[in-house]
Amino acid sequence: QDMVKGENGVWSITLGPVAPDIYPYCFEVDGIGVMDPQCPDWFPNEGFKNSMIDIRADEPMDHDLQSVPHGKVDYVNYHSQTLGLFGNAIIYTPPTYDKQTDRRYPVFYLISGTTDTEEVYFKVGRMNLILDNLIAEGKAKEMIIVLPYGNPSKYFPAGTNTFRMGDMFSKDLLNDLMPYVEANYRTINDRENRAIGGFSRGGNQGLAFGLTNLDKFSYLCSYSSFTSMNMPAVYDKANKTNKQINLFWLGCGTDDFLYGNAKEYMEFLDSKGIEYIETASLEEHLNNCDILYMTRVQQERFTDPIEYERVKDCYSLNAQMLADVKDNMKILHPLPRVNEISQDVDETPYAYYFKQAENGLYVRMAIISYLLGHRPMR
């Protein structure tokens, strides 16, 4: 989006309206993306530097700061013998942790995406506020969350040959970070009370580490990811593996560029008889949605026509599915629709896509007027 320089020398732009959510943005100056120096909120990533803006809804969303008991977030440094340096991690403790000092808690190791740092789930994902709110609603148990740094090779100077060090992340997690956490925080140190998961690269790391350490973990989660199929001790012993895992949860959007890999992994698990939970229907998540953005599954985005035919009707919304959604939930859609939204949804109070289209019309009219040289009356 181009900005306009005003008579006072200040560059500005007006956008919206937009759906409530947290959005990254940056300024492009002479072809270089830079953060907003006036914005204190930024996206901690090693590949790009974006600022963030939080568009609030009329009613609190799951990630909003609310008037509920809050936990605490610690930035920690621990000595890693594996890496030969001090590593970084972030640790969340729940609201009762400092009050009930004789109590121990389950622990969830949550690993960030490909070029994200350990801060992403805190500064962008707001895992602490989400869990505070879920605990207050009685929808989650109190737990400790550990956010490891997932790119340990980046600790070393550019050009350092880290290939011979092997899987530094797993070695560091097992031999250094986990012992540090268990020595300094009141975790319940058994497999029934440990979980591990992650997004993208972190999902791969979490699954690989969890599946090869089922004596330590019984809850495994992967968000938009997959992992190695070369673990015969796990996959070829389905009965034993299934008994060891309390939860094996896999989720990936059908429009995610990793969907094909994730689906292939799920089909591999099916062939081996490994049990897992796949997020495959809208009903599983509708009741917790604040914003539901529906879009078309566009054939031109698929290189394989068979794959397109297989997924094009996977998600279709009708009014009956909205029986238990939040009162303030809003459905967005770029329009026109194909068959992803039934017409009976139009009569519900959640059909915000008509207002979305109306707002878009006004914006287009304003842009056309500006281009034609018409100026607003003063």
C-alpha positions in Angstrom: 0.0 0.0 0.0 1.4 3.4 -1.0 1.6 6.2 1.6 0.8 9.8 0.8 3.0 12.7 1.8 0.9 15.5 3.4 1.4 19.3 3.2 3.0 19.1 6.7 5.7 16.6 5.4 4.2 13.6 7.2 3.6 10.4 5.2 0.3 8.7 6.0 -2.1 6.0 4.9 -5.7 5.1 6.0 -6.8 1.5 5.8 -9.8 -0.5 6.9 -12.1 -1.3 8.3 -10.3 -4.6 9.2 -11.4 -7.6 11.2 -10.2 -7.6 14.8 -6.9 -9.4 15.2 -3.1 -8.8 15.6 -1.5 -7.7 12.3 2.2 -7.4 11.4 3.3 -4.4 9.3 6.4 -2.5 8.2 7.5 0.5 6.2 9.3 -0.1 2.9 11.9 2.6 2.4 14.0 2.5 -0.7 13.2 -1.1 -1.1 14.1 -2.0 2.5 11.5 -3.2 5.0 11.9 -1.4 8.4 9.9 -1.4 11.6 7.8 1.4 12.8 10.1 3.3 15.3 7.1 4.6 17.2 5.5 1.2 17.8 6.7 -0.8 20.9 5.3 -4.1 19.6 7.3 -6.0 17.1 7.5 -9.5 15.5 10.6 -11.3 16.7 11.8 -13.1 13.6 15.3 -13.7 12.2 14.2 -13.3 8.5 12.1 -10.1 8.7 11.4 -7.2 11.1 7.8 -6.2 11.4 5.9 -4.1 13.9 2.5 -5.2 15.1 -0.9 -3.5 15.5 -3.7 -5.0 17.7 -7.2 -4.3 16.3 -9.6 -4.8 19.2 -13.1 -6.3 19.0 -16.2 -5.1 20.8 -15.9 -8.1 23.1 -12.6 -9.5 24.5 -10.9 -12.1 22.3 -9.0 -15.1 23.6 -5.6 -13.3 23.4 -6.7 -10.1 25.0 -5.6 -8.9 28.4 -8.6 -9.4 30.6 -9.5 -9.0 34.3 -8.6 -12.5 35.4 -5.7 -13.9 37.5 -2.4 -13.8 35.6 0.7 -15.9 35.5 4.2 -14.8 35.1 6.7 -14.9 32.2 10.5 -15.3 32.9 13.3 -14.8 30.4 16.0 -17.3 31.4 19.6 -18.1 30.4 20.9 -21.6 31.1 24.3 -23.0 30.5 24.3 -25.6 27.7 27.2 -28.0 27.8 25.9 -29.3 24.4 26.4 -25.9 22.8 29.2 -24.7 25.0 27.4 -21.4 25.7 24.4 -19.9 27.5 21.1 -20.6 25.8 17.9 -18.6 25.9 14.4 -19.7 26.8 11.1 -18.2 28.0 9.1 -19.8 30.8 5.5 -19.1 31.8 4.2 -20.1 35.2 0.4 -20.0 36.0 -1.4 -17.7 38.4 -1.2 -19.9 41.5 2.5 -20.8 41.0 3.9 -18.2 43.5 1.1 -18.7 46.0 0.8 -22.5 46.2 4.5 -23.1 46.7 4.1 -26.8 47.6 2.3 -27.6 44.3 3.9 -29.0 41.1 2.6 -28.5 37.6 2.5 -30.2 34.2 4.9 -28.8 31.6 4.5 -28.0 27.9 7.5 -27.5 25.7 6.3 -25.2 22.8 8.7 -24.7 19.9 8.5 -21.7 17.4 8.5 -21.7 13.6 11.2 -21.7 11.0 12.9 -18.3 11.5 11.0 -17.2 14.6 12.7 -16.8 17.9 11.6 -18.1 21.2 9.7 -14.8 21.8 7.1 -15.3 19.1 4.6 -17.4 21.1 4.8 -14.7 23.8 5.0 -11.4 21.9 2.9 -12.5 18.9 1.0 -15.6 20.0 0.3 -14.2 23.6 0.3 -17.8 24.9 0.4 -16.4 28.5 -2.8 -14.3 28.1 -4.6 -17.1 26.2 -3.8 -19.6 28.9 -4.7 -17.1 31.7 -8.1 -16.6 30.1 -8.7 -20.3 29.4 -7.8 -21.2 33.0 -10.2 -18.6 34.3 -13.0 -20.0 32.2 -12.2 -23.5 33.4 -11.2 -24.7 29.9 -7.5 -25.4 30.7 -5.5 -26.8 33.5 -2.7 -24.7 35.1 0.6 -25.7 33.6 4.1 -24.4 33.0 5.0 -23.5 29.4 8.6 -23.5 28.2 9.6 -21.8 24.9 13.0 -23.0 23.7 15.0 -21.3 21.1 14.7 -23.6 18.0 17.6 -22.4 15.8 20.7 -23.2 18.0 23.0 -23.0 14.9 22.3 -19.2 14.9 24.2 -18.9 18.2 27.4 -19.4 16.3 29.2 -16.9 14.0 28.3 -17.0 10.3 30.4 -19.6 8.5 30.8 -21.9 11.5 30.6 -25.5 10.5 27.9 -26.9 12.8 27.1 -29.9 10.7 29.3 -32.2 12.7 27.4 -31.2 15.9 24.4 -33.1 14.6 20.9 -32.4 16.0 22.0 -29.7 18.4 18.4 -28.8 19.3 17.4 -32.2 20.6 20.7 -32.7 22.4 20.4 -29.3 24.1 16.7 -29.8 25.0 17.3 -33.3 26.5 20.6 -32.8 28.3 20.5 -29.1 29.2 17.2 -27.2 29.0 15.0 -29.9 30.5 17.3 -30.5 33.5 17.5 -26.7 34.0 13.7 -26.4 34.0 13.2 -29.4 36.3 15.9 -28.1 38.7 14.5 -24.5 38.9 10.8 -24.9 38.4 8.2 -27.1 40.2 7.4 -29.4 37.2 5.9 -32.9 37.5 8.7 -34.9 36.0 7.0 -37.8 34.3 5.7 -38.6 30.9 2.0 -38.3 32.0 2.6 -34.7 32.7 4.9 -33.6 29.9 3.8 -32.3 26.4 5.7 -31.1 23.4 4.6 -29.4 20.3 5.4 -26.7 17.8 4.7 -24.8 14.6 6.2 -25.5 11.2 9.9 -26.2 11.9 9.1 -26.4 15.6 6.3 -29.0 14.8 8.8 -31.2 13.1 11.3 -30.8 16.0 8.5 -31.5 18.6 7.2 -34.6 16.9 10.6 -36.0 16.2 11.8 -35.4 19.7 8.5 -36.6 21.3 8.2 -39.7 19.3 11.8 -40.8 20.0 11.4 -40.0 23.7 8.0 -41.5 24.6 9.4 -42.5 28.0 9.3 -38.7 28.7 6.4 -37.4 26.7 2.8 -38.6 26.2 1.2 -35.5 24.6 2.4 -34.5 21.1 1.1 -31.6 19.0 2.0 -30.4 15.6 0.8 -27.2 13.9 1.3 -27.0 10.1 4.0 -29.5 10.1 5.1 -33.2 9.7 8.2 -35.2 10.6 10.4 -38.1 9.6 8.8 -41.4 8.5 12.0 -43.2 9.3 11.4 -44.3 12.9 10.7 -48.0 12.7 10.9 -48.4 16.5 7.9 -46.1 16.7 5.9 -46.7 13.5 6.3 -50.5 13.2 5.1 -51.1 16.7 1.7 -49.4 16.5 0.1 -51.1 19.5 2.9 -50.1 21.8 3.1 -46.6 20.4 -0.6 -46.0 20.7 -0.6 -47.1 24.3 2.2 -44.7 25.2 0.6 -41.6 23.6 -2.3 -39.8 25.4 -2.7 -37.2 22.7 -1.3 -37.1 19.2 -2.8 -34.0 17.6 -2.1 -32.8 14.0 -3.5 -29.7 12.4 -2.8 -28.0 9.1 -5.0 -25.7 7.0 -5.9 -26.9 3.5 -4.5 -23.7 2.1 -1.2 -24.0 3.9 1.8 -24.6 1.6 2.7 -27.5 3.9 -0.7 -29.1 3.7 0.5 -31.7 1.1 3.4 -32.8 3.3 1.2 -32.9 6.4 -1.5 -34.9 4.7 1.1 -37.3 3.3 2.4 -37.8 6.9 -1.1 -38.5 8.2 -1.7 -41.0 5.4 1.5 -42.7 6.4 0.4 -42.9 10.0 -2.9 -44.4 8.9 -1.0 -47.1 6.9 1.0 -47.9 10.1 -2.0 -48.0 12.4 -0.8 -45.0 14.5 -3.7 -43.2 16.1 -3.9 -39.4 16.1 -6.4 -36.6 16.1 -6.7 -34.5 12.9 -8.3 -31.2 12.7 -10.5 -31.7 9.7 -13.9 -30.1 10.3 -15.1 -26.6 11.1 -17.3 -27.7 13.9 -14.3 -28.6 16.0 -13.3 -25.0 16.4 -16.3 -22.8 15.5 -17.5 -22.4 19.1 -14.3 -20.7 20.1 -14.0 -18.4 17.1 -14.2 -14.6 17.3 -13.5 -14.2 13.5 -14.2 -16.9 10.9 -12.6 -15.9 7.5 -14.0 -18.1 4.8 -12.4 -18.1 1.3 -12.7 -20.0 -1.9 -10.5 -23.0 -2.7 -9.3 -21.7 -6.0 -8.4 -24.3 -8.7 -5.7 -22.1 -10.2 -3.7 -22.5 -6.9 -3.4 -26.2 -7.4 -0.8 -27.9 -9.6 -2.6 -31.3 -9.2 -6.2 -31.4 -10.4 -6.9 -34.5 -8.4 -5.8 -32.8 -5.2 -8.1 -29.9 -6.0 -11.1 -32.2 -6.5 -10.2 -33.9 -3.2 -10.1 -30.8 -1.0 -12.4 -28.3 -2.8 -15.5 -29.2 -0.7 -13.7 -30.0 2.5 -15.1 -26.9 4.3 -18.6 -25.8 3.8 -20.5 -23.7 6.3 -24.2 -23.7 7.0 -26.5 -22.1 9.6 -27.0 -25.2 11.6 -23.2 -25.3 12.4 -23.5 -21.9 14.0 -25.9 -23.0 16.8 -23.4 -22.6 19.6 -21.0 -20.0 18.4 -20.2 -16.8 20.3 -22.8 -14.0 20.1 -20.3 -11.6 18.6 -18.6 -14.0 16.2 -18.2 -12.5 12.6 -17.9 -14.3 9.4 -15.8 -12.7 6.6 -15.6 -13.7 3.0 -14.2 -11.9 -0.1 -17.3 -12.8 -2.2 -18.5 -14.0 -4.6 -18.9 -17.4 -3.1 -18.9 -20.8 -4.7 -20.3 -23.4 -2.3 -18.3 -22.8 0.8 -21.1 -20.7 2.5 -24.7 -21.9 2.4 -27.2 -19.1 1.7 -29.0 -19.8 5.0 -26.0 -18.3 6.7 -26.9 -14.9 5.1 -29.9 -14.6 7.5 -27.8 -15.0 10.6 -26.4 -12.1 12.6 -22.9 -13.5 11.9 -22.9 -12.8 8.2 -20.5 -9.8 8.3 -19.3 -10.4 4.7 -22.1 -8.2 3.3 -20.9 -5.3 5.5 -17.3 -6.2 4.4 -18.4 -5.9 0.8 -20.2 -2.6 1.4 -17.1 -1.1 3.1 -15.0 -2.3 0.2 -17.3 -0.5 -2.2 -16.9 2.8 -0.4 -13.1 2.4 -0.4 -13.1 1.6 -4.2 -15.2 4.7 -4.9 -12.9 6.9 -2.8 -9.8 5.5 -4.7 -11.5 6.1 -8.1 -12.4 9.6 -7.1 -8.9 10.3 -6.0 -7.4 8.9 -9.2 -9.8 11.0 -11.4 -8.7 14.1 -9.6 -11.8 14.7 -7.5 -11.1 16.1 -4.1 -13.4 15.9 -1.1 -15.3 19.1 -0.3 -14.0 21.1 2.5 
